[in-house]
Amino acid sequence: MSKGTMIALLLGVVAVIVGIVLVAAWWGDFLTVLKGALGPMLVLGGALVIAIAWSEYQAAKEMERLTTQAQQSVAAPSSQPQASGEQTSQQ
């Protein structure tokens, strides 16, 4: 392991320990902040879910439209002669 990796690992362990001590020391304040943040987190999370679902709905609708359009173009007989095939057979 390199020196930089060891330093990063050590700093991470120290940050976790300090974080646990501070949450334990400020448990009441932590719960107050958590309660205050819960509403906005739910609003933003719900808005994100709605945006993703709407995007998926629009993509599915567009895919259905394109599939129907492709099926109609394949099912309809082509009125234009195939230029490359006819030219090759005539030569």
N, C-alpha and C positions, 0 to 999 in steps of 0.2 A: 504494500500500500504506500502511496506517495505521501509526502509531508502535507501537501494541501488537503488531501482526502482525510488524513488523520485530524487535522485542525478543524475541518468542516464537521466531522463526526463528533468531536469533542464539544464544539460550540452548539451543535444540535442537542446533545445530551444535557448540557448546562441550561439551554433555553427551556427544555421540557421540565427539568427539575424546578427552575425558577417559576415557570408557569403554574405548575402544580401547587407550589407553596403560596403563590399570590392568589390563586383561585380559592384555596383553603382559607387564607387570611381574610379575603374580601368576599366570602360566600354570599352574604346578604346583598351586597352591591351587585355581585355577578348575577344573582337571580333577578334583581330589578332591571338591569340592562337586558337580560335575556327576555324578560316579559315585554319590555318596551320594544325590542327588536323583532319579536315574533310576528306581530301584525304586519309590519312592512315586508318582512321576508315572505310571508304567505301571499301578500298582494303581488309582489314582484315575481315570485315563483308561479303563481297562478297566471299572471300575464304572460310569462314565458311559455307556459304550457299551451295557452290559448294561441299564441303566435305560431308555435311549432305545429299545432294541430291544423290551424288555418292554412299554413304553408303546405302541409301534406295534403289537405283537401284540394287546394288549388292545383297541386302537381298531379294528383290522381285524376282530377277533372280534365286537365290538359292532356294527360296520357290517354284517357278514354277518347277524347276528341280526335287526337292524332291517330289512334288505332282504328277508329271508325272511318276516318278519312282515308287511311291507307287501305282498309278492306274495300271501301267503295271504289278506289282507283284500280285495285287489282281485279275486282269483279266486273267493272265496266270494260267492254272490249275497246281496244285501242284502234282509233280510226286512221292513225298515221302508219304508213308502211314502215317496216324495219329497214332503214336505209343501208345499214352496214351489212346485214345478211344478204340482201338482194344484190348489192354491188359485188359482193364476194362471189356469189354463185354465178353471176353473169360474166365475170372475167375469167 
